[in-house]
Amino acid sequence: MTSMLPPTRDLPPGRHAQIRAELERAAGGRKTSRLTVPILAAAASVLAVAAGIAVLRPDPSEPAPAVQITTSPTLPAAPDFGVSQETIAAIEEGCAKSAGVGKATLHQLRREETTWAVLYTEREELTCSIGVGGMEYNSSFGQTSVQYLPGHFSVDGQTASAGGDVMGRPAYLGVPGNRTVVGRVGPKVAKVTYTVDGKTVEAKIANGTYAARIYYPPTWGIGEPTPEVVRAYDEKGAPLGASTDLETTCYYSPDMTVVYGTRKQENADCKPVSPWPGR
């Protein structure tokens, strides 16, 4: 194959020169370089006519137009609790109604010796028992500054429930007792532990929260209060703080209001809060 134009024997005299001139003028008007596919000698063939098309390519000196490619933002996946959306809605409504609070959002659903859930409203943390003692929903709650964290984590709820055999209600017979702690975590927290009664368990972290429950026999009575300690660690195992630190430290919100710790301390002695990303 050659880039030479074909002989003129099948064309009228001078016609091949006209074709060359027309192609060159077209190429010059578009400021492009030319790749020419030669015309085969058999003018009667359809393939020969198709082969005579001149293929033009852009001049490398001309910048190609910029094409902006935009992609849709990736939305975070909805939490998978292993139940239907109808069940989630029923839990959120039932637990909020039990606590007498506004709209609550489910953050953890635990199915262990008992079934229970962790929920948050705009101002409260809810620890809700589901189907225990003949009650469809039974929720404790506590107020907290949900939009903020005092450092890397918070302790929003600490509860204890005696074993069902000592409650004196037939519907609770056989139900284990428990101690429970619930709170929220910042992005650096990879592990949370809960220590009480000489036992240490690892909390489950999910959807910006952590929760741990230690079970006791149905005959267990709560008894005297026992020191409880929550500790947080980063992904390398380095400690990020303990709940005992929160007992001696205060934190203030952007409007300089003390929202964690004793409000008797001056703001100058407090630390700024961190936003809770799970909100």
Backbone as a ProteinNet text record, in pm:
[ID]
protein_1_A
[PRIMARY]
MTSMLPPTRDLPPGRHAQIRAELERAAGGRKTSRLTVPILAAAASVLAVAAGIAVLRPDPSEPAPAVQITTSPTLPAAPDFGVSQETIAAIEEGCAKSAGVGKATLHQLRREETTWAVLYTEREELTCSIGVGGMEYNSSFGQTSVQYLPGHFSVDGQTASAGGDVMGRPAYLGVPGNRTVVGRVGPKVAKVTYTVDGKTVEAKIANGTYAARIYYPPTWGIGEPTPEVVRAYDEKGAPLGASTDLETTCYYSPDMTVVYGTRKQENADCKPVSPWPGR
[TERTIARY]
85.9	0	88.5	43	124.4	39.1	102.5	30.1	20.5	70.6	62.1	-81.1	-122.2	-254	-256.4	-370.7	-377.2	-356.4	-324.9	-308.5	-439.7	-432.4	-550.3	-614.1	-579.7	-629.4	-780.1	-839.5	-983.3	-1062.4	-996.3	-1062	-1037.6	-1127	-1104.6	-975	-917.8	-791.1	-805.7	-711.4	-709.3	-795.2	-879.4	-970.3	-894.4	-789.1	-716.1	-651.4	-608	-549.8	-654.7	-778.5	-885.1	-916.7	-916.9	-944.9	-838.4	-711.8	-602.4	-617.9	-649.5	-660.3	-776	-889.4	-1004.6	-972.4	-904.8	-868.7	-770.4	-674.5	-577	-640.9	-737.6	-805.4	-888.5	-957.9	-1038.7	-951.4	-838.7	-748.1	-690.6	-655.1	-599.2	-700.8	-827.7	-930.5	-957.6	-937.6	-962.3	-837.7	-724.4	-598.5	-567.5	-576.8	-547.2	-444.3	-378.2	-288.6	-371.1	-321.4	-401.7	-338.7	-424.3	-387.2	-471	-410.1	-484.2	-482.3	-602.3	-613.8	-623.8	-533.6	-531.1	-653.5	-689.4	-800.1	-746.3	-813.2	-771.6	-806.7	-739.7	-751.9	-889.5	-957.7	-1086.4	-1193.6	-1223.1	-1317.3	-1458.2	-1490.3	-1626.1	-1659	-1559.5	-1581.5	-1626.8	-1728.5	-1776.8	-1667.6	-1590.9	-1482	-1378.7	-1354.8	-1256.6	-1303.7	-1435.3	-1487.5	-1473.6	-1507.5	-1495.9	-1352.6	-1258	-1117.6	-1063.6	-1132.7	-1081.6	-1118.2	-1179.3	-1215.6	-1091	-1074.2	-960.7	-995.8	-910.7	-930.6	-849.4	-916.3	-849.2	-832.2	-722	-697.9	-657.8	-692	-661.6	-512.8	-481.2	-343.5	-296.5	-183.8	-135.9	-111.3	-93.5	-67.1	-192.8	-311.5	-435	-469.6	-494.2	-531.5	-668.6	-680.3	-809.8	-900.8	-1029.5	-1120.9	-1128.7	-1129.7	-1136.2	-1276.5	-1285.4	-1414.3	-1419	-1511.8	-1523.3	-1614.1	-1560	-1636.4	-1675.1	-1801.5	-1849.5	-1914.6	-1891.1	-1951.2	-2040.6	-2142.4	-2233.5	-2163.3	-2184	-2120.7	-2169.4	-2078	-2113.3	-2181.2	-2302.9	-2377.9	-2344.8	-2333.9	-2306.2	-2419.6	-2382.4	-2483.5	-2562.2	-2690.1	-2774.7	-2731	-2735.2	-2695.9	-2781.4	-2718.7	-2789.6	-2806.5	-2928.5	-2956.8	-3010.6	-3022.1	-3070.1	-3219.6	-3292.4	-3438.1	-3495.1	-3625.6	-3689.4	-3697.4	-3719.7	-3737.6	-3861.1	-3962.5	-4082.7	-4050.9	-3964.7	-3925.9	-3842.2	-3751	-3669.6	-3759.3	-3854.6	-3945.6	-4026.8	-4067.5	-4144.6	-4060.2	-3932.6	-3842.5	-3819.8	-3793.9	-3769.6	-3892.5	-4009.8	-4132	-4163.8	-4152.4	-4187.1	-4094.8	-3964.1	-3868.3	-3882.5	-3905.3	-3923.6	-4050.6	-4156	-4280.9	-4265.2	-4190	-4166.5	-4092.6	-3996.4	-3917.2	-3985.6	-4089.1	-4157.5	-4077.6	-4003.4	-3921	-3964.5	-3897.8	-3929.8	-3870	-3860.3	-3812.9	-3674.2	-3660.5	-3533.6	-3482.2	-3350.4	-3286.1	-3210.1	-3231.1	-3165	-3018.4	-2928.6	-2784.5	-2728	-2783.7	-2740.9	-2862.7	-2866.1	-2968.4	-2895.3	-2909.8	-2834.1	-2928.7	-2892.5	-2970.3	-2877.9	-2883.1	-2793.8	-2880.7	-2842.8	-2931.1	-3066.1	-3063.4	-3185.4	-3169.1	-3281.4	-3277.1	-3290.4	-3199.9	-3202.7	-3144.9	-3166.7	-3127.2	-3070	-2987.7	-2931.5	-2985.5	-3046.8	-3104.1	-3064.6	-3072.3	-3046	-3151.9	-3191.6	-3271.5	-3176.9	-3231.7	-3148	-3086.8	-3145.3	-3097.7	-3081	-3123.1	-3120.2	-3059.2	-3004.5	-2961.5	-3063.5	-3101.9	-3199.5	-3138.2	-3150.4	-3116.5	-3248.6	-3288.2	-3424.8	-3428.3	-3497.9	-3520.5	-3638.3	-3626.4	-3730	-3780.7	-3909.2	-3971.2	-3924	-3879.7	-3830.2	-3937	-3962.8	-4059.6	-4200.3	-4233.4	-4368	-4394	-4291.9	-4307.3	-4245.1	-4323.1	-4273.4	-4152.5	-4161.2	-4050.7	-4045.2	-3924.8	-3906.1	-3772.8	-3777.7	-3657.1	-3620	-3492.8	-3435.3	-3374.8	-3353.6	-3295.6	-3223.8	-3135.1	-3062.7	-3031.3	-3034.1	-3005.3	-2855.2	-2817.8	-2677.4	-2667.4	-2552.9	-2529.6	-2489.2	-2589.9	-2567.9	-2477.7	-2482.2	-2403.4	-2254.4	-2217.4	-2077.5	-2020.2	-1886.8	-1812.7	-1713.6	-1701.4	-1598.5	-1466.2	-1398.7	-1276.3	-1307.4	-1256.9	-1272.4	-1397.2	-1456.6	-1574.5	-1655.1	-1776.5	-1863.2	-1916	-1963.3	-2036.4	-2175.6	-2272.3	-2405.9	-2505.3	-2479.1	-2572.3	-2504.7	-2527.4	-2479.5	-2599.1	-2638.5	-2756.3	-2723.1	-2805.1	-2793.4	-2934.5	-2954.1	-3084	-3065.4	-3136.8	-3125.9	-3182.6	-3141.2	-3193.5	-3343.4	-3410.3	-3554.9	-3610.1	-3533.1	-3583.7	-3596.6	-3529	-3537.4	-3628.5	-3693.3	-3779.7	-3919.2	-3956.4	-4089.4	-4201	-4167.7	-4271.6	-4257.6	-4363.1	-4354.4	-4304	-4338.4	-4298.1	-4146.9	-4074.8	-3930	-3852.6	-3920.7	-3850	-3758.1	-3634.7	-3538	-3463.3	-3502	-3433.5	-3303.1	-3189.9	-3062.4	-3054.2	-2972.8	-2942.7	-2833	-2805.8	-2700.3	-2652	-2530.5	-2477.2	-2446.4	-2481.2	-2470.5	-2409.3	-2328.1	-2274.9	-2289.4	-2324.7	-2349.5	-2290.4	-2236.3	-2183.5	-2156.5	-2090	-2057.2	-1905.8	-1859.4	-1715.7	-1683.6	-1559.8	-1507.2	-1436.1	-1387.5	-1328.9	-1199.8	-1128.2	-1001	-1018.4	-1135.6	-1157.2	-1179.9	-1095.8	-1108	-1150.2	-1136.2	-1169.3	-1212	-1314.3	-1361.5	-1379	-1331.9	-1349.7	-1430.6	-1494.6	-1578.7	-1538	-1498.2	-1453.1	-1545.4	-1595.7	-1680.5	-1683.9	-1694.9	-1701.8	-1584.9	-1469	-1352	-1351.9	-1446	-1452.9	-1429.3	-1367.5	-1346.9	-1397.8	-1484.4	-1535.6	-1511.2	-1508.3	-1492.4	-1630.1	-1649.1	-1777.1	-1787	-1908.7	-1931.3	-1940.8	-1864.7	-1867.9	-1945.4	-2045.7	-2124.9	-2198.7	-2199.2	-2277.3	-2248.7	-2120.6	-2079.4	-2103	-2140.2	-2168.3	-2092.3	-2086.8	-2036.5	-2135.1	-2137.3	-2227.6	-2170.7	-2176.8	-2129.5	-2227.2	-2250.1	-2338.7	-2276.9	-2270.3	-2224.4	-2345.7	-2364.5	-2482.1	-2448.9	-2552.2	-2541.9	-2657.9	-2648.9	-2756	-2890	-3000.8	-3132.5	-3149	-3067	-3075.7	-2988.4	-2922.6	-2828.3	-2900.7	-2855.1	-2902.4	-2794.2	-2833.6	-2736.7	-2635.3	-2678.5	-2585.4	-2522	-2407.8	-2336.5	-2280	-2278	-2219.5	-2073.7	-2035	-1898.7	-1836.7	-1711.8	-1649.6	-1655	-1696.7	-1705.7	-1612.2	-1535.3	-1439	-1452.9	-1463.7	-1464.7	-1333.6	-1268.6	-1141.6	-1151.1	-1090.4	-1091.5	-949.4	-934.5	-802.9	-812.4	-697.6	-695.1	-661.7	-646.5	-626.4	-493.5	-397.1	-269.6	-266.9	-377.1	-384	-342.1	-309.9	-270.6	-393.9	-385.5	-501.8	-538.6	-667.8	-718.9	-786.9	-803.4	-866.2	-950.2	-992.6	-1075.4	-1188.3	-1294.6	-1409.5	-1373.9	-1273.6	-1231.5	-1176.5	-1124.2	-1075.9	-1191.1	-1307.6	-1422.1	-1474.7	-1440.3	-1487.7	-1415.2	-1299.6	-1220.1	-1197.2	-1256.8	-1236.5	-1371.9	-1376.3	-1499.9	-1476.1	-1585.2	-1577.9	-1685.4	-1648.8	-1745.2	-1776.5	-1898.8	-1947.7	-1899.3	-1924.9	-1879.3	-1930.9	-2046.2	-2095.7	-2043	-1937.8	-1868.6	-1952.2	-2053.6	-2133	-2071.9	-2055.1	-2001	-2108.9	-2079.6	-2179.1	-2138.9	-2014.5	-1968	-1883.8	-1897.2	-1823.1	-1898.5	-1835.6	-1901	-1914.8	-2032.4	-2058.2	-2009.6	-1953	-1899.7	-1761.9	-1696.8	-1563.4	-1571.1	-1467.4	-1459.7	-1428.9	-1479.6	-1454.6	-1306.1	-1228.7	-1085	-1018.2	-1080	-1023.2	-1076.5	-1164.1	-1226.2	-1163	-1201.1	-1153.1	-1269.4	-1240.9	-1349.8	-1398.9	-1527	-1582.9	-1542.8	-1566	-1548.2	-1685.1	-1707.7	-1837	-1847.1	-1965.9	-1987.9	-2021.5	-1934.7	-1958.3	-2074.9	-2116.9	-2225	-2361.8	-2367.3	-2497.6	-2561.3
-119.6	0	123.3	228.6	349.4	470.9	579	704.1	787.8	735.3	808.1	807.6	917	920.4	825	768.9	668.3	731.6	651.4	702.7	756.9	837.2	909.8	844	721.3	664.5	641.9	621.9	597.2	725.2	838.1	965.2	1057.1	1154.1	1250.6	1325.5	1372.8	1446.9	1563.7	1571.9	1681.7	1661.3	1554.1	1534.9	1497.3	1415.2	1375.2	1495.2	1592.2	1712.1	1791.9	1793.9	1863.9	1798.1	1662.5	1591.1	1621.4	1617.4	1647.1	1788.1	1883.4	2021.7	2038.3	1969.6	1980.4	1924.8	1811.1	1751.8	1838.9	1895.8	1979.9	2107.7	2165	2284.7	2253.1	2138.2	2099.6	2077.8	2011.9	1987.3	2116.7	2208.5	2335.2	2419.6	2415.5	2494.1	2445.5	2314.9	2259.7	2256.3	2301	2302.7	2164.7	2067.4	1931.4	1871.7	1769	1688.8	1577.1	1512	1419.6	1282.6	1180.6	1042.7	1000.4	968.4	937.3	787.8	730.6	588.7	582.6	517.4	519.7	453	503.6	446.9	334.6	221.6	108.3	134.1	68	97.1	64.2	-35.5	-76.5	20.6	119.8	223.8	170.9	62	9.6	-62.1	-96.5	-173	-81.4	-126.5	-49.4	-36.3	-142.4	-138.7	-35.7	-21	76.6	217	243.5	376.1	405.2	303.2	322.9	347.8	282	297	433.4	507.7	637.8	750.5	719.9	824	873.5	1002.5	1060.2	1068.2	1014.1	1016.5	1131	1221.9	1340	1324.1	1363.7	1361.4	1500.1	1534	1669.1	1696.6	1820.9	1866.6	1855.4	1786.8	1774	1906.9	2014.4	2144.1	2205.9	2155.2	2208.7	2137.1	2209.4	2142.7	2079.4	1959.3	1892.2	1960.4	1973.5	2038.7	1960.2	2032.4	1966.7	1915.2	1792.3	1731	1708.2	1772.6	1758.3	1641	1546.3	1428	1441	1440.9	1450.2	1319.5	1279	1156.6	1191.1	1113.7	1136.2	1100.8	1178.9	1147.5	1014.5	941.1	812	832.7	787.6	802.4	687.2	715.7	607	506.6	379.8	274.9	278.6	248.6	244.4	127.3	144.3	34.2	-89.5	-205.9	-331.7	-397.6	-397.2	-456.8	-599.6	-648.2	-784	-799.7	-689.2	-692.3	-597.5	-605.3	-522.1	-376.9	-289.5	-147.4	-125.3	-207.9	-196.4	-227.1	-328.4	-362.2	-251.4	-194.2	-82.9	34.2	66.2	177	148.3	22.2	-14.2	-2.6	-43	-31.6	114.7	197.1	339.6	405.7	372.8	432.5	378.9	245.5	185.7	226.2	231.1	270.3	417.7	502.5	645	667.6	596.5	610.3	561.3	452.1	399.6	501.3	571.3	670.3	806	825.8	955.1	1065.4	1030.8	1130.1	1140.8	1231.5	1251.6	1144.1	1174.6	1079.5	1026.8	894.7	830.1	752.9	744	671.9	552.4	437	314.4	315.2	283.1	276.4	136.8	62.1	-76.7	-159.7	-283.1	-380.4	-506.9	-544.2	-655	-771.4	-890.6	-1011	-1110.1	-1108.3	-1189.9	-1273.3	-1278.9	-1344.4	-1272.9	-1143.5	-1064.1	-981.2	-929	-842	-697.4	-612.6	-473	-384.8	-256	-163.4	-35.4	30.8	162.2	262.2	367.2	469.9	608.1	706.1	845.4	935.8	1034.2	1143.9	1262.3	1379.7	1498.9	1535.2	1482.1	1522.5	1407.8	1286.5	1176	1050	968.8	832	737.1	634.1	536.4	397.1	325.1	182.5	109	34.3	-15.9	-168.8	-228.9	-373.4	-405.3	-515	-551.6	-691.9	-701.3	-830.3	-896.8	-821.4	-876.8	-855.8	-959	-948	-919.6	-968.3	-948.3	-809.2	-722.8	-586	-576	-524	-514	-421.7	-306	-210.5	-151	-142.5	-83.5	-10.1	121.4	199.9	291	287	389.4	495.9	614.6	719.8	821.1	894.9	1000.7	1112.2	1234.6	1348.9	1366.1	1409.7	1433.2	1530.9	1590.9	1681.5	1597.7	1548.5	1449.2	1499.7	1628.3	1678.5	1690.4	1674	1694	1570.7	1563.2	1460.7	1528.1	1478.4	1529.2	1457	1498	1427.2	1321.6	1199.8	1093	1009.2	1012.5	930.2	988.7	939.6	983.7	861.8	885	783.5	840.6	788.7	847.3	770.7	643.6	566.4	452.2	441.5	329.8	279.1	155	99.3	-36.7	-77	-209.2	-262.4	-388.9	-451.8	-583.1	-599.4	-721.5	-840.2	-960	-1080.6	-1093	-1156.1	-1164.3	-1240.5	-1335.7	-1417.1	-1338.4	-1224.2	-1145.2	-1023.9	-1012.2	-896.7	-914.8	-1037.8	-1060.8	-1052.1	-1059.8	-1056.8	-1180.8	-1260	-1386.9	-1372.2	-1263.9	-1246.9	-1235.3	-1201.2	-1184.4	-1307.4	-1411.2	-1530.6	-1585.3	-1612.3	-1667	-1563.7	-1436.4	-1331.4	-1296.3	-1296.2	-1263.9	-1117.2	-1090.7	-952.4	-899.6	-769.9	-715.3	-581	-547.1	-411.1	-368.6	-246.3	-200.2	-61	-36.7	97.5	128.4	253.1	296.9	435.8	461.7	594.5	610.8	720.2	751.4	763	746.1	748.4	840.5	892.4	969.5	879	935.3	854.9	783.2	827.3	763.3	640.5	621.2	510.1	379.9	279.6	148.4	40.2	67.9	-32.7	36.2	-21.8	28.1	-91	-77.4	-183.5	-131	-224.8	-191.8	-283.5	-225.1	-301.8	-274.1	-381.9	-369.9	-505.9	-504.3	-627.8	-722.2	-665.1	-747.5	-812.9	-775.3	-830.9	-720	-756.4	-661.6	-724.1	-652.4	-700.4	-592.4	-633.5	-537.8	-497.4	-368.4	-316.5	-333.6	-337.8	-339.8	-195.5	-164.9	-31.4	-39.9	44.9	45.7	177.9	232.4	351.8	468.8	487.6	600.1	581.2	460	433.8	310.3	293.2	168.4	123.3	-5.4	-58.4	-190.1	-207.5	-331.5	-371.1	-500.6	-552.4	-677.9	-683.3	-801.4	-864.8	-993.4	-1063.2	-1135.4	-1146.3	-1213.8	-1314	-1407	-1506.8	-1442	-1511.2	-1457.7	-1430.3	-1492.1	-1471.4	-1356.1	-1286.4	-1180	-1053.9	-1002.1	-872.1	-768.5	-646.5	-543	-517.6	-512.7	-493.7	-356.3	-348.9	-222.4	-175.6	-44.5	6.2	-35.8	-70.4	-113.1	-14.4	25.6	117.8	62.3	146.3	108.6	198.5	138.2	215.5	178.2	280	264	319.6	242.9	287	278.3	376.1	379.7	370.6	305.4	284.4	312.2	351.1	369.7	237.7	238.5	115.5	47.1	121.1	60.9	15.5	33.5	-8.3	97.3	216.5	324.6	379.5	404.1	454.9	597.5	621.3	753.8	821.1	746.9	806	704.9	743.6	658.3	741.5	672.9	743.8	817.9	770.7	840.7	979.6	998.1	1131	1230.5	1182.4	1270.9	1321.6	1250.7	1291.9	1415.6	1443.8	1557.5	1664.1	1646.2	1739.8	1791.7	1915.9	1973.2	2016.8	2025.1	2061	2165.8	2261.7	2365.8	2360.6	2401.6	2403.5	2530.2	2543.6	2663.2	2794.3	2792	2916	2935.2	2857.3	2867.5	2819.9	2735.5	2676.3	2542.8	2521.4	2393.8	2286.9	2185.8	2081.8	1945.7	1931.2	1807.2	1843.4	1763	1788.7	1884.8	1923.8	2012.9	2152.9	2207.6	2342.3	2449.9	2408.8	2504.7	2554.2	2479.2	2520.1	2635.6	2716.3	2826	2771.1	2840.8	2795.7	2787.8	2876.2	2878.2	2748.4	2676	2549.9	2430.7	2453.9	2345.9	2333.2	2227.2	2201.4	2213.3	2245.6	2253	2112.8	2100.2	1972.2	1942.2	1818.2	1778	1745	1770.9	1732.3	1580.6	1528.7	1383.4	1352.2	1281.1	1254.4	1159.3	1084.6	989.1	1052.1	1181.5	1246.4	1267.4
0	0	0	-71.7	-85.3	-59.8	-23	-0.2	-126.5	-244	-370.3	-419.1	-487.2	-548.2	-666.4	-702.6	-809.7	-947.1	-1044.5	-1182.1	-1235.7	-1335.6	-1383.8	-1504.7	-1537.9	-1663.3	-1662.1	-1545.4	-1538.8	-1517.5	-1503.7	-1481.9	-1600.8	-1620.5	-1729.5	-1707.6	-1811.3	-1797	-1699.7	-1608.5	-1513	-1389.2	-1391.4	-1277.8	-1150.7	-1162.3	-1043.1	-974.3	-1052	-992.9	-916.6	-970.9	-900.5	-766.2	-767.3	-642.7	-538.8	-583.7	-490.6	-432.9	-519.1	-474	-375.8	-402.8	-312.8	-174.7	-169.8	-41.7	34.2	-37.9	29	82.7	4	52.4	176.5	174.4	290.5	412.4	391.7	503.8	555.9	467.2	510.4	583.3	539.8	606.9	748	777.2	909.9	996.4	940.8	1015.8	1073.1	983.5	1026.7	935.6	989.2	905.5	845.5	744.4	667.5	663.5	681.6	653.1	534	422.6	300.7	276.1	258.3	222.6	71.7	1.1	-146.2	-206.5	-325.3	-401.2	-487.2	-483.6	-564.4	-710	-796.3	-938.9	-993.4	-937.6	-992.8	-948.3	-1030.7	-992.8	-983.1	-1050	-1048	-919.5	-839.3	-717	-604.4	-528.5	-414.3	-310.5	-290.7	-194.4	-233.8	-364.4	-409.7	-379.3	-392.9	-362	-212.8	-128.9	15.1	56.3	-9.4	26.8	-7.2	-93	-134.3	-40.4	75.2	169.6	241.6	252.5	325.2	473.2	559.2	703.5	761.7	829.7	883.3	1033.2	1086.8	1230.9	1278	1401.6	1451.4	1450.7	1427.2	1435.7	1580.3	1605.4	1743.7	1811.5	1732.2	1793.8	1853.9	1811.6	1866	1994.8	2103	2228.9	2217.6	2272.8	2273.2	2373.5	2339.2	2434.4	2563.8	2675.3	2806	2829.6	2873.7	2905	3055.2	3120.6	3265.7	3297.5	3368.9	3406.4	3552.2	3576.6	3714.6	3753.5	3874.1	3925.2	4043.2	4059.7	4171.7	4301.8	4407.6	4535.5	4588.9	4650.5	4707.1	4841	4851.1	4974.7	5068.6	5198.5	5292.3	5292.6	5299.1	5299.1	5429.1	5417	5536.6	5624.2	5756.1	5845.4	5820.6	5824.4	5806.6	5943.1	5993.3	6123.1	6110.9	5988.9	5968.4	5984.4	5985.7	5995.1	5890	5867.5	5766.5	5811.1	5713.4	5744.9	5831.3	5812.2	5895	6041.1	6063.5	6200.5	6263.3	6185.2	6235.5	6275.6	6190.3	6221	6347.3	6365	6483.8	6610	6602.4	6717.2	6752.7	6652.5	6678.5	6740.8	6689.4	6743.4	6882.1	6899.3	7026.9	7140.2	7113.2	7217.2	7253.2	7153.7	7181.1	7263	7228.6	7303	7446.6	7466	7600.4	7686.8	7626.9	7701.2	7710.1	7630.1	7631.5	7566.9	7460	7391.6	7245.8	7172.4	7031.6	6942.5	6813.8	6714.1	6749.7	6748.6	6780.7	6659.4	6648.4	6538.2	6593.3	6533.5	6576.4	6534	6629.4	6600.3	6621.5	6715.5	6734.9	6773.7	6720.7	6758.1	6801	6927.4	6984.5	7016.6	6968.8	6998.1	7067.8	7199.6	7282.8	7378	7506.3	7602.8	7608.9	7586.4	7568.4	7440.8	7391.6	7274.4	7321.6	7275	7316.4	7207.2	7221	7115.5	7174.2	7092.6	7126.5	7025.5	7076.2	6990.1	7041.1	6951.2	6988.9	6927.9	7005.4	6953.8	6935.9	6918.6	6909.6	7043.8	7154.2	7287.2	7385.1	7348.9	7444.6	7386.5	7477.7	7446.2	7507.1	7430.7	7476.7	7476.1	7587.2	7594.3	7613	7511.6	7504.8	7501.3	7598.1	7598.1	7507.2	7433	7336.6	7368.8	7403.2	7430.1	7557.6	7654.3	7781.1	7889.2	7966.3	8075.2	8027.8	7910.1	7857.9	7805.4	7801.3	7750.8	7612.2	7518.9	7381.6	7374.3	7438.8	7444.1	7583.6	7638.4	7770.6	7769.4	7766.6	7741.1	7857	7894.2	7981.8	7891.6	7945.2	7862.1	7950.2	7886.9	7956.6	7859.6	7907.3	7821.9	7803.1	7685.3	7654.5	7538.3	7520.4	7407.3	7286.6	7215.5	7110.4	6998.6	6967.9	6855.6	6886.6	7014	7052.7	7122	7119.3	7193.1	7287.1	7409.4	7501	7474.3	7369.8	7330.8	7226.3	7248.5	7149.6	7169.6	7287.3	7311.8	7426.6	7440.4	7549.6	7624.3	7743.5	7820	7841.5	7766.7	7767.3	7853.7	7877.1	7956	8029.6	8159.3	8240.5	8321.6	8295.9	8362.9	8422.6	8518.2	8579.7	8602.9	8573.6	8592.4	8666.2	8775.9	8855.1	8778	8817.2	8754.6	8774.9	8679.5	8683.9	8802.5	8855.3	8966.1	9095.7	9107.3	9230.5	9213.8	9100	9075.4	9133.8	9158.1	9213.8	9112.7	8982.6	8879.1	8791.8	8781	8708.1	8564.9	8497.8	8357.7	8341.9	8449.6	8443.1	8490.2	8533.5	8581.1	8472.4	8509	8414.6	8333.2	8344	8268	8338.6	8267.8	8333.8	8373	8476.8	8511.1	8419.9	8426	8339.8	8389.8	8350.2	8358.2	8215.5	8182.6	8044.3	8040.3	7939.1	7915.6	7767	7737.5	7599.8	7581	7464.1	7433.6	7285.7	7252	7112.6	7095.7	6971.9	6945.6	6828.5	6830.2	6719.6	6619.5	6509	6401	6436.5	6538.6	6573.1	6662.3	6715.3	6809.3	6732.5	6760.7	6697	6795.2	6925	7025.8	7154.6	7219.3	7347.9	7440.9	7564.3	7663.6	7781.6	7850.5	7965.5	8079.7	8191.3	8307.9	8426.1	8486.9	8605.2	8674.8	8805.9	8885	8855.8	8827.9	8801.4	8664	8577.5	8441.7	8339.9	8229.9	8120.2	7991.1	7921.3	7792.8	7688.3	7562.9	7453.7	7403	7390.1	7342	7190.7	7142	6998.2	6949.3	6843.4	6783.6	6652.7	6638.1	6515	6501.8	6379.9	6348.4	6443.4	6473.1	6556.4	6704.7	6746	6887.2	6933.7	7065.1	7122.6	7229.3	7256.1	7358.8	7409.9	7540.7	7603.4	7713.7	7724.4	7830	7889	8021.8	8094.2	8161.4	8137.8	8191.5	8321.6	8406.4	8535.4	8547.4	8639.2	8653.7	8690.1	8663.1	8698	8847	8929.4	9074.9	9123.1	9031.6	9068.7	9114.9	9227.6	9274	9248.6	9223.6	9184.5	9294.9	9418.7	9530	9530.1	9595.3	9608.9	9474.4	9451.9	9327.6	9313.7	9192.9	9163.3	9065.9	9085.6	8989.7	8847.4	8754.8	8614	8534.1	8444.5	8365.9	8218.8	8134.4	7989.5	7935.7	7849.6	7790	7637.7	7570.4	7424	7370.9	7254	7192.4	7042.6	6983.4	6838.9	6770.9	6638.9	6563	6593.9	6649.4	6687	6833.1	6901.8	7041.6	7140.6	7091.8	7183.1	7254.7	7385.1	7459.2	7418.2	7405.8	7371.9	7490.2	7598.6	7716.1	7790.8	7909.3	7995	8052.1	8092	8147.5	8275.7	8346.9	8468.9	8436.9	8314.2	8274.5	8266.3	8224.5	8207.6	8341.6	8447.3	8579.7	8631	8573.2	8622.4	8515.2	8398.1	8288	8240.3	8200.2	8145.6	8001.4	7925.8	7784	7753.7	7668.7	7633.8	7484.2	7451	7312.9	7242.5	7111.6	7039.5	7097.5	7165.9	7226.7	7369	7403.8	7532.4	7650.9	7623.1	7729.2	7769.8	7898.1	7945.1	7928.3	7845.5	7816.4	7871.6	7914	7977.1	8098.4	8202.3	8324.3	8415.1	8523.2	8618.7	8562.3	8573.2	8522.8	8618.8	8730.2	8826.7	8785.9	8694.6	8652.4	8553.7	8551.6	8456.4	8316.9	8214.8	8077.7	8045.1	8105.4	8077.4	8119.5	8211.8	8257.8	8179.3	8083.8	8006.8	7868.3	7799.3	7663.8	7565.7	7438.9	7340	7302.8	7275.8	7233.6	7089.6	7048.2	6909.2	6852.3	6723.1	6664.1	6655	6675.7	6662.3	6516.4	6444.4	6302.5	6278.1	6381	6362	6368.2	6390.8	6405.1	6268.9
[MASK]
+++++++++++++++++++++++++++++++++++++++++++++++++++++++++++++++++++++++++++++++++++++++++++++++++++++++++++++++++++++++++++++++++++++++++++++++++++++++++++++++++++++++++++++++++++++++++++++++++++++++++++++++++++++++++++++++++++++++++++++++++++++++++++++++++++++++++++++++++++++++

